[in-house]
Amino acid sequence: MTHGLHIPVLVDEVVLALALAPDQTVVDGTFGRGGYSKAILAAAPVKLIGIDRDPAAIASGQAIAAAHPERLTLVEGKFGEMATLLARLGIDRVDAVALDIGVSSPQIDDPERGFSFRGDGPLDMRMGGEGPDAARVVNTMAEAELADIIWRYGEERLSRRVAKAIVAARAETPIERTAALARIVRSCVPSSKDGIDPATRTFQALRIYVNDELGELARGLSAAERLLKAGGRLAIVSFHSLEDRAIKNFLKARAGAEPTGSRHLPDTSAQRRAPSFRLVQRKPIVAGPQELARNPRARSAKLRVAERTAAPAWPEEIAA
């Protein structure tokens, strides 16, 4: 089985944003194939915990861990549960957290994982091994719910048409392969002028739903807020507007960038919570021309950076 090379995006910018110092404890919450972890370990004598829900990522990272004895600890699990995972290691505070949100190149490039419409494989899409796979969703979900998922998570304007075509096709035979689903979507979504495959948004929507990626992101942001020491850095790379919007709103709220009361409404500033984060940069960091030339995947990447204040973490139930 051949995995594609995963080139970490904005890796230099992430390492710089983390403001690393000797003997710090750092979390790479989305270890993947270790791109960020290797750069972090090379940049400073820190102790690093690499977390990933994908058993294949943890297995492939053993060689990196062996090359950095006593410095890299690999943990299989979801980054949204990092506070619990770290507590098992006796760690309740960290100096920096790095997150790279979304699917990795090896996951996409392996047809057997079922993430991609470019090859043919089982319609799976699970980053870990747990929960219903994409085939289960596609073959059992009601048409209206399916359309809602494709619209909400894929921002596919023809979501109802796609859902209707899926339901009609599955009535003839179950949809079990990625190539079959891609054909169905392409039959009812016209090609775009920008050359993006018509199946892109539907596959993205199913992947996000199957893995509860936005829920996981929300839990991960709250976990990082609870774990980071005062002055600790959070660096997050995202690739889709849904993810970036959630990150932006969370950090903006936690940094106290909420509207003040107007003359028609009472000013509730006295009741406001103290900001738990300081925005290091208000605008996201994006890839430069050189990185874009060598790694097209970087074109949609956005890096947001924030620094933890000494204020208590906000309750998790407070929405960003």
C-alpha positions in Angstrom: 0.0 0.0 0.0 1.5 3.3 -1.0 0.8 6.5 0.8 1.2 9.9 -0.7 3.7 12.3 0.8 2.1 14.7 3.2 3.7 18.1 3.0 2.8 20.1 6.1 1.4 23.5 5.3 2.7 26.8 6.9 5.1 24.7 9.0 7.7 27.4 9.5 5.0 29.9 10.4 3.4 27.5 12.9 6.8 26.8 14.6 7.4 30.6 14.9 3.9 31.2 16.2 4.3 28.7 19.0 7.2 30.8 20.5 9.0 27.6 21.7 11.5 27.6 24.5 13.6 24.9 26.2 11.9 22.4 28.4 8.4 23.4 27.4 5.5 20.9 27.0 3.9 21.1 23.6 0.9 19.3 22.0 0.6 18.4 18.3 -3.1 17.5 18.4 -3.2 16.4 14.8 0.0 14.4 14.4 -0.8 13.0 11.0 2.5 11.9 9.4 4.5 14.1 11.9 5.3 17.1 9.7 4.7 19.7 12.4 6.1 17.4 15.2 9.4 17.0 13.4 9.8 20.7 12.9 8.9 21.5 16.5 11.4 18.9 17.8 14.1 20.4 15.5 13.4 23.9 16.6 13.7 23.6 20.4 14.5 21.0 23.2 10.8 20.6 24.1 8.8 17.6 25.2 6.1 16.9 22.7 2.8 14.9 22.8 1.5 13.9 19.4 -2.2 12.9 19.3 -4.1 11.4 16.4 -7.3 9.4 16.1 -6.0 7.5 13.1 -4.2 4.3 14.2 -2.2 4.3 10.9 -0.8 7.8 11.8 0.3 6.6 15.3 1.9 3.5 13.7 3.8 5.5 11.1 5.0 7.9 13.8 6.9 5.3 15.8 10.0 5.8 13.8 9.9 9.5 14.7 9.4 8.7 18.3 12.3 6.3 18.3 14.5 9.0 16.8 13.6 11.3 19.7 13.6 9.2 22.9 12.1 10.8 26.0 11.0 13.8 23.9 8.0 12.5 21.8 5.1 10.6 23.2 2.4 9.4 20.8 -1.2 9.0 21.9 -4.0 7.5 19.9 -7.2 9.5 20.4 -9.2 12.6 19.4 -7.7 16.0 19.9 -11.0 17.2 21.3 -10.3 14.8 24.2 -6.7 16.0 24.7 -7.3 17.2 28.3 -8.4 13.7 29.3 -5.6 12.0 27.2 -2.9 14.2 28.8 -4.3 13.7 32.3 -3.6 10.0 31.9 0.1 11.0 31.3 0.0 13.2 34.5 -0.1 16.4 32.5 -2.6 19.2 33.3 -0.9 22.2 31.8 1.0 22.8 28.5 3.0 25.6 26.9 1.7 25.4 23.3 -0.8 23.6 21.2 -0.7 23.1 17.4 -3.6 21.9 15.3 -4.0 21.2 11.6 -7.7 20.7 10.9 -9.0 18.3 8.3 -7.9 15.3 6.3 -4.3 14.4 5.6 -2.8 13.6 2.2 -2.1 9.9 3.1 -5.7 9.5 4.1 -6.9 11.0 0.8 -4.4 9.2 -1.3 -5.2 5.7 0.0 -8.3 4.5 -1.9 -9.1 2.0 0.8 -9.8 4.8 3.2 -12.7 6.0 1.1 -12.0 9.7 1.3 -11.4 10.5 -2.3 -13.6 10.6 -5.4 -10.4 10.4 -7.6 -9.9 6.7 -7.1 -12.3 3.8 -6.3 -12.5 2.3 -2.8 -15.0 1.4 -0.1 -17.1 4.3 0.9 -15.7 4.7 4.4 -14.2 8.1 5.3 -13.7 7.4 9.0 -10.4 8.9 10.3 -10.6 6.4 13.2 -12.3 3.0 13.2 -15.3 3.9 15.2 -18.9 4.9 14.3 -20.9 4.6 11.1 -19.1 4.9 7.8 -20.1 7.1 4.8 -21.8 4.1 3.1 -24.1 3.8 6.1 -25.0 7.5 6.0 -25.5 7.5 2.2 -27.7 4.3 2.2 -29.9 4.8 5.2 -30.4 8.5 5.8 -33.6 10.2 4.8 -33.4 12.4 1.7 -34.1 15.6 3.6 -31.4 14.9 6.2 -28.9 14.0 3.5 -29.6 17.2 1.6 -29.2 19.2 4.9 -25.8 17.5 5.5 -24.6 18.2 2.0 -25.7 21.9 2.2 -24.5 22.5 5.7 -21.1 20.9 5.6 -20.3 21.0 1.9 -22.0 24.3 1.0 -23.3 22.6 -2.1 -26.1 24.8 -3.5 -27.6 21.8 -5.4 -27.7 19.7 -2.3 -31.4 18.7 -2.7 -30.7 17.6 -6.3 -27.8 15.5 -5.1 -29.7 13.9 -2.2 -32.6 13.0 -4.6 -30.2 11.4 -7.0 -28.5 9.4 -4.2 -31.8 8.1 -2.9 -33.0 7.1 -6.4 -29.7 5.3 -7.1 -29.6 3.4 -3.8 -33.2 2.2 -4.4 -31.7 0.2 -7.4 -28.5 -1.0 -5.6 -26.6 0.0 -2.4 -23.9 2.7 -2.9 -20.8 1.0 -1.5 -17.9 2.5 -3.5 -16.5 6.0 -3.8 -16.5 5.8 -7.6 -20.2 5.0 -7.7 -21.0 8.0 -5.4 -18.9 10.3 -7.5 -20.7 9.3 -10.7 -24.0 10.0 -9.1 -23.0 13.4 -7.9 -21.4 14.3 -11.3 -24.6 13.3 -13.1 -26.5 16.1 -11.4 -24.0 18.8 -10.6 -22.4 20.6 -13.6 -18.7 21.1 -13.8 -17.5 24.5 -12.6 -15.3 27.0 -14.5 -12.6 26.7 -11.9 -12.0 23.0 -12.6 -13.1 21.7 -9.2 -14.6 18.3 -9.4 -18.4 18.4 -9.0 -18.2 15.7 -6.3 -15.8 17.7 -4.1 -18.4 19.4 -1.9 -20.5 16.3 -1.4 -17.5 14.3 -0.4 -16.3 17.0 2.0 -19.7 17.2 3.6 -19.9 13.5 4.2 -16.4 13.4 5.6 -17.1 16.2 8.0 -20.3 14.6 9.1 -18.9 11.1 9.5 -16.1 12.3 11.7 -18.0 15.1 13.5 -15.2 17.4 12.5 -16.8 20.7 13.6 -17.9 19.2 16.9 -14.4 17.9 17.4 -13.0 21.3 16.6 -15.2 23.0 19.1 -14.2 20.5 21.8 -10.5 20.9 20.8 -10.6 24.6 21.1 -12.1 24.4 24.6 -9.6 21.7 25.6 -6.7 23.9 24.5 -8.1 26.8 26.4 -8.2 24.7 29.6 -4.7 23.2 29.1 -2.7 26.2 28.1 -0.6 28.1 30.7 -0.7 31.9 30.8 1.4 33.0 27.9 1.0 29.7 26.1 0.4 29.8 22.4 -2.3 28.2 20.2 -1.7 27.8 16.5 -4.4 26.4 14.3 -4.3 25.8 10.5 -7.6 25.2 8.7 -8.5 24.7 5.0 -12.2 25.3 4.7 -14.4 28.4 5.5 -16.5 26.4 7.9 -13.6 25.5 10.1 -11.9 28.9 9.8 -15.2 30.7 10.7 -15.5 28.5 13.9 -11.9 29.2 14.9 -12.2 32.9 14.2 -15.5 33.3 16.2 -14.1 31.3 19.1 -10.9 33.3 19.4 -12.7 36.6 18.8 -15.1 35.9 21.6 -12.5 34.6 24.0 -10.3 37.7 23.3 -13.2 40.0 24.3 -13.9 41.3 20.9 -17.6 41.4 21.4 -19.9 44.4 20.6 -20.4 46.9 23.5 -23.9 48.0 24.5 -25.5 50.7 22.5 -27.4 53.8 23.9 -30.6 51.8 23.5 -29.3 48.7 25.3 -27.7 48.4 28.8 -23.9 48.0 28.8 -23.2 44.6 30.3 -19.4 44.9 30.3 -19.3 44.5 34.1 -20.8 41.1 33.7 -18.5 40.0 30.9 -15.9 37.3 31.4 -12.2 38.3 31.4 -10.6 37.5 28.0 -8.9 34.1 28.1 -7.0 34.7 24.9 -5.1 37.5 23.2 -5.1 37.6 19.4 -1.4 37.6 18.3 -2.6 38.6 14.8 -6.1 39.7 13.9 -5.9 38.5 10.3 -5.0 34.9 9.4 -1.5 34.1 8.1 -1.5 32.6 4.6 1.0 30.9 2.4 3.5 32.9 0.4 4.3 32.5 -3.3 7.1 30.0 -2.8 5.1 27.6 -0.7 2.1 27.9 -3.1 4.4 26.9 -5.9 5.7 23.7 -4.2 2.5 22.8 -2.4 -0.9 23.7 -4.1 -2.7 22.3 -1.0 -1.5 25.5 0.8 -3.7 27.8 -1.3 -6.7 27.6 1.0 -4.8 27.3 4.3 -5.2 29.9 7.1 -3.2 30.0 10.3 -4.7 31.8 13.3 -2.6 32.4 16.4 -3.6 33.3 20.0 -1.9 33.6 23.3 -3.5 32.4 26.6 -4.1 35.0 29.2 -4.1 34.4 33.0 -7.9 34.5 33.1 -9.9 31.4 33.9 -11.1 29.3 31.0 -14.7 30.0 30.0 -17.4 27.4 30.6 -17.6 25.0 27.6 -21.3 25.6 27.1 -20.7 29.2 26.1 -20.8 29.3 22.3 -18.2 31.2 20.4 
